[in-house]
Amino acid sequence: MIEGREIRSVDIGLRLQEAFDYDSVSDIATMLRSSTENVSSLVEGRSLPTTELLLGVRKLTGVSADWLLTGEGPKFVAGSAVNRYTNKPLPLWAITQIDTIRRAA
């Protein structure tokens, strides 16, 4: 429990899929550099995410760990790169390109 709230692993799995725009389990595992079995276990609600996985999800998607774990609070971390038209996080390659351009300027 977090501050009186029950963490339901099935809900975390659904939010994890939502964070990755419902990509396949194997694609999510590849992006997180995790095993398909590990991500499948999370999606099916058989396990909870590790700290390393939570940090990886945040880095790749901009999704907050609080939202992923509880479904409460802002979905995206303040300052994460989010497309202002779709309200979806920018892909990692786009963020890398933006950083490269900013450093060159």
Buried (B, 14 or more C-beta within 10 A) or exposed (E): EEEEEEEBBEBBBBBBBBBBEEEEBEBBBBBBEBEBEBBBBBBEBEBBBEEEBBEBBBBBBBBBBBBBBBBEEEBBBEEBBBEEEEEBBBBEEEBEEEEEEEEEE
